[in-house]
């Protein structure tokens, strides 16, 4: 059983958190919801419509990458846009990258790879509207349900979640 950190701000694509979380738990992994929101309250969206509210387990300042085997970044434009510029989120993602642990991002979440320069020279996928951003950051963009490049696992959209969760599980059970 692996320990997986799931990092969110708020206004994330709810299904990218809930379905991925459920699939990973069904495979026996333990997940911890970590947020940058000071009150630990985060809200999901069904595309642009408000959905459910969740209480995170930890604030980002309380979390340590060394305590986890992987990190998962659900998407949603607003959530991903905030996280990409958040220095604590950037530091956490870099810590997982530097440790060679799986870093999995879906939809808009790979935006953080542009801001941290992780994208340079990597094969990535993401939601189609950020393809140009990733290419401009030096990534090779591939339009596939899942793209794996070293310890980076990326996926495009909610329909790809089963493949995304399977790729995370495979990376953790090698």
N, C-alpha and C positions, 0 to 999 in steps of 0.2 A: 504494500500500500504506500503510495506516494503522497506527500503533502504538497498541495497546490495553492498558491496565492492567486486570488482573483482581484485585480485592481480596477476600481471604478471611481469616477468623480460622481456626477449625477446626470440625469437625462440621457441615459444610455439606452441602446436598443435592448429591451427587456428580454426577448427570446434568446439573444446571444449570451446573456448571463444565465437565465434559468435553464434553458435546454442543455447548454454546454455543462453547467454545474450538475444537472441531474444525470446526464450521460456519464460524466466522470465519476460521480458517486456510485452509480450502478456498476462501474468497473472496479470498485473498491477503493477509490482514492478519497482522501480527506481534503476538503476545500476550506479556505478561510477568505472571507470577504474583507478586503482592505480598501479604505477610502481616503480621499483628500478632504472630504467634507468634515468640518470641525464637530458637528453634532452627530456624526456617524449615520445620518439619514440620507438615503439616496433614492432617487425616483427613476423608475423605468419608463420607457416610452414604447408605444406601438407605432413605430415610424415617427410621427410627430404628435400623436395623441398621448396625453398623460396616462400612465398605467399604474402599477403598484409601487408602494414605498417599501424599502428594505432597510434594516438596521445592520450596519457593518459590524464585523467582529473586532476590527482594529482600525485605528488611525494610521496613516502611512508612517508617521514618526515613531509609532510603537512597533512597527514591523521590521524584521531583519531578513534580508534575502537568504542568509545562511541557514535559516530555520525551515526553508522550503526547497522542494525538488524541482519546481517549475513555477512559472508565472503565466497567467492567462489574462489577456486584455480584450474584453468585449468592446464592441464598437458603438455606433451611434455618433452622429456628427458633433453634437454639442459636447458630449463626454470626451470624445477623442481630441477635440480642439482644445479643451482645457488641459487635459493630461499632457499633451505634446509640449506645452509651454511651462508646465509645472516642474520646477527643479528637483523636488523630492521624487516625483514620478520618474523623471529622467534618470536620476541617480539609482533608483531601484531597478529599472530596466537594465541599465548598464551593469549593475552588480550581477544580475542573472547572466547577462551576456558574457561578462568577464570570467564568471565561474563555469561557463560552458553548459549551463542548465537550460532546458527548453524554455523558450520565450515564444508564446503563442498569441497571435493577434488576428482579429477578424474584422471585416468591414472597414470602418474608418480608423480603427485603432492603429494600423501600421503607420499612420501619420507621425507617431512619436519616433519612428526610425529615421525620418527625414531630419527632425530637429536634433537628434542625438548623433547624427552622422553614421548610424548603424546601417542605413540603407545602401551606402556606397559600396558598389561591387557585389551586392547580394541579389539573388533571385527572390522576388516577392510577388504576392498577389494582394488584392484589397478590393474594396468597392470601386467600381469603375470611375467614379468622379474624382478619386484621388490618384489615379494612375499617373497622370502628368506630374503631380507633385513628387511621387516616388521616383519617376524617371529623372526629373530635374535634380533629385538628391543623389543620383548615381546608381539607382537600382535597375535591374533588368526585370521589367514587369511581365508576368505571365498570367493569362486569363484562364485559370484552372481553379477547381474547387479547393485544392490545397496545394501549396508550394512549400517544400522543405529545403532549406539551405543551411547546412550545419545544424546549429541548435535553434534556428528560427523556423517557426511554423506559421504560415499565414493562410488566410481564407478570405473569400469574397463577401459572403452575404448569408442571411439566415438559412437559405436552402442548402447551404454547404455544411451546416453544423454537424450532422452525423459523420462526415468525412473529417472535419476539423477535430472533433472529440476523439475519433479513432486514431488520428495521427498523433495527438497528444499522448494518448494511452500507449501507443507503440513506442514513442520516444522514451517513455518512463519505464517500460518493461523490457528494454533491450538487454 
